[in-house]
Amino acid sequence: MQPDRETRRARGYFHEEAQKTFYGEPYERVMAWYYRGILYWMNGETDNARACFRSAQFQDADAENDSYKSDYVILDYLEGYTTFTLG
């Protein structure tokens, strides 16, 4: 049984997932760096935690909507605190 013309046309709207690379939404990338920083901090690796918090800040500055750019204030505090504790 062959697919009809409408079915073939509908399939044309979709692409294989192997062709798409999805890195996550900007807020998802921010939270990934945030949690990674928290884990480093809990493990006593303050320098790596600070690097993760800074990376999260860069990701937050890349938000698609201008009203949401750099709105995770906790990242600023955590980056400042880890810098302070490193001396």
C-alpha contacts under 8 A as a table, 3 or more apart, distances in Angstrom:
res1	aa1	res2	aa2	distance
3	P	7	T	5.89
3	P	8	R	6.53
4	D	7	T	5.40
4	D	8	R	6.48
5	R	8	R	5.24
5	R	9	R	6.24
6	E	9	R	5.04
6	E	10	A	6.11
7	T	10	A	5.08
7	T	11	R	6.19
8	R	11	R	5.13
8	R	12	G	6.38
9	R	12	G	5.15
9	R	13	Y	7.21
10	A	13	Y	5.63
10	A	14	F	7.63
11	R	14	F	5.60
12	G	15	H	7.37
15	H	19	Q	7.13
16	E	19	Q	5.70
16	E	20	K	7.34
17	E	20	K	5.29
17	E	21	T	7.83
18	A	21	T	7.49
23	Y	29	R	7.72
24	G	28	E	5.83
24	G	29	R	6.21
25	E	28	E	5.16
25	E	29	R	6.40
26	P	29	R	5.16
26	P	30	V	6.23
26	P	59	Q	6.34
26	P	60	D	6.64
26	P	62	D	6.91
26	P	63	A	5.74
26	P	64	E	7.74
27	Y	30	V	4.96
27	Y	31	M	6.22
27	Y	59	Q	7.87
27	Y	60	D	6.84
27	Y	63	A	7.52
28	E	31	M	5.19
28	E	32	A	6.14
29	R	32	A	5.03
29	R	33	W	6.35
29	R	56	A	7.30
29	R	59	Q	6.66
30	V	33	W	5.34
30	V	34	Y	6.14
30	V	55	S	7.92
30	V	56	A	4.65
30	V	57	Q	7.25
30	V	59	Q	5.64
30	V	60	D	5.90
31	M	34	Y	4.79
31	M	35	Y	6.03
31	M	56	A	7.26
32	A	35	Y	5.36
32	A	36	R	6.10
32	A	56	A	7.92
33	W	36	R	5.02
33	W	37	G	6.06
33	W	52	C	5.36
33	W	53	F	6.50
33	W	55	S	6.59
33	W	56	A	5.14
34	Y	37	G	5.11
34	Y	38	I	6.30
34	Y	52	C	6.56
34	Y	53	F	5.85
34	Y	56	A	6.09
34	Y	75	L	7.49
35	Y	38	I	4.96
35	Y	39	L	6.21
36	R	39	L	5.13
36	R	40	Y	6.29
36	R	49	A	7.33
36	R	52	C	6.62
37	G	40	Y	5.09
37	G	41	W	6.08
37	G	48	N	6.96
37	G	49	A	4.04
37	G	50	R	6.80
37	G	51	A	7.58
37	G	52	C	4.89
37	G	53	F	5.92
38	I	41	W	4.99
38	I	42	M	6.10
38	I	49	A	6.48
39	L	42	M	5.09
39	L	43	N	6.16
39	L	49	A	7.61
40	Y	43	N	4.98
40	Y	44	G	6.35
40	Y	45	E	5.09
40	Y	46	T	6.59
40	Y	48	N	6.22
40	Y	49	A	5.06
41	W	44	G	5.12
41	W	45	E	5.36
41	W	46	T	5.12
41	W	48	N	7.69
41	W	49	A	5.30
42	M	45	E	7.48
45	E	48	N	5.57
45	E	49	A	6.29
46	T	49	A	4.90
46	T	50	R	6.14
46	T	82	T	6.22
46	T	86	L	7.24
47	D	50	R	5.18
47	D	51	A	6.38
47	D	82	T	7.44
47	D	86	L	7.35
48	N	51	A	5.02
48	N	52	C	6.26
49	A	52	C	5.09
49	A	53	F	6.24
49	A	82	T	7.52
50	R	53	F	5.08
50	R	54	R	6.20
50	R	78	L	7.55
50	R	79	E	5.36
50	R	82	T	5.81
50	R	83	T	6.94
51	A	54	R	5.12
51	A	55	S	6.17
52	C	55	S	4.97
52	C	56	A	6.13
53	F	56	A	5.01
53	F	57	Q	6.30
53	F	75	L	5.78
53	F	76	D	7.87
53	F	78	L	6.96
53	F	79	E	5.70
54	R	57	Q	4.98
54	R	58	F	6.40
54	R	75	L	7.54
54	R	79	E	6.58
55	S	58	F	5.10
55	S	59	Q	6.27
56	A	59	Q	5.01
56	A	60	D	6.04
56	A	75	L	7.24
57	Q	60	D	4.97
57	Q	61	A	6.25
57	Q	70	S	6.78
57	Q	72	Y	7.78
57	Q	75	L	6.47
57	Q	76	D	7.60
58	F	61	A	5.17
58	F	62	D	6.69
59	Q	62	D	5.23
59	Q	63	A	7.27
60	D	63	A	5.76
60	D	69	K	5.84
60	D	70	S	5.10
60	D	71	D	7.25
60	D	72	Y	7.25
61	A	69	K	4.88
61	A	70	S	4.89
62	D	69	K	6.60
63	A	66	D	6.70
63	A	68	Y	6.28
63	A	69	K	5.20
63	A	70	S	7.89
64	E	68	Y	7.81
64	E	69	K	7.77
65	N	68	Y	5.63
65	N	69	K	6.87
66	D	69	K	5.32
68	Y	71	D	5.70
70	S	73	V	7.43
72	Y	75	L	5.86
72	Y	76	D	7.60
73	V	76	D	5.36
73	V	77	Y	6.68
74	I	77	Y	5.11
74	I	78	L	6.06
75	L	78	L	5.12
75	L	79	E	5.95
76	D	79	E	5.24
76	D	80	G	6.08
77	Y	80	G	5.10
77	Y	81	Y	5.99
78	L	81	Y	5.01
78	L	82	T	6.02
79	E	82	T	5.30
79	E	83	T	6.12
80	G	83	T	5.09
80	G	84	F	6.12
81	Y	84	F	4.97
81	Y	85	T	6.20
82	T	85	T	5.09
82	T	86	L	6.19
83	T	86	L	5.20
83	T	87	G	6.59
84	F	87	G	5.32
